[in-house]
Amino acid sequence: MGIVNVTPDSFYDGGRHGTAVQAIAHAERLVTEGADILDIGGESSRPGAAALSAEEEAARVLPVLDAAVALGVPVSVDTSKPDVMRAALDRGADVVNDIRALTAPGALEALAAHRDAGVCLMHMQGEPATMQRHARFGDVVRAVAAYLAGRLAAARAAGIAAERIVLDPGIGFGKTVEHNFELLARQAELLSFGRPLLVGWSRKSSLGAVTGRVAEDRLAASLAAALASVVRGARIVRVHDVAATVDALRIWGAAGLLEPATIPVGASDSDAQDRSRG
Ligand code: 8Y7
């Protein structure tokens, strides 16, 4: 999954049109680099980023979505707002990637109304602006698993078929460096729901914490984390660097490291059922 940000940045003052043109060019590039899915997002989840209205977010994302859909690859829209979800799905988006796991009022219904749409339910503790202040868990993997079990059950109860759902531990969202690596070490425990895992480590600060490198210099660390997450069972990796990630995965595939038999088996299904019962 290649990341397409449609967020006006500080060193490019081209306004909305310039931003869309850049994002579309980036989307085209990621497809030629081998992206299987494009993830288009208009709202920054960085702490301190200004809140965006649904109208503003839609105005950013939809023109880029239209161009991305025309490229012929599955397109995901990164949003938590039901109005943006509905507009995007009506215009041909295939997947909603929601860091808030369809918790906004009306979000479950927006997804349920589109019978063929996929959804990624991600774990986050708190809200982006403040989440790092409250990064406390007993057992982070159990807490994430319990949350995902609850959101999976809520989506199923709203009429969203299990086959439409992927789950995501939400690396970096209200978690310390230790929490994030614990989630990677024990990622197999999140496979017990029988749903594919999507994982995003690309350029994140936990990689900087281990390597001492700034975001621009975290390509090698990002590749290593992506490979580790895939070998531990992730089926979709959300990345900035598509060409390099595809190469790395091809080599691991050629080496036989991506055979199902090498993927550790997760906790049993009855464990997952226990967790979903609370
Ligand atoms: C993730 C994400 C971001 C992630 C999913 C960043 C939108 C932060 N991270 N969506 N979004 N999973 N599903 O550094 O890990 O890319 S934004």
Boltz pocket constraint, residues with backbone or C-beta under 6 A from the ligand:
constraints:
  - pocket:
      binder: B
      contacts: [[A, 41], [A, 45], [A, 78], [A, 97], [A, 98], [A, 99], [A, 120], [A, 122], [A, 168], [A, 170], [A, 171], [A, 198], [A, 199], [A, 200], [A, 201], [A, 202], [A, 203], [A, 204], [A, 238]]
      max_distance: 6.0
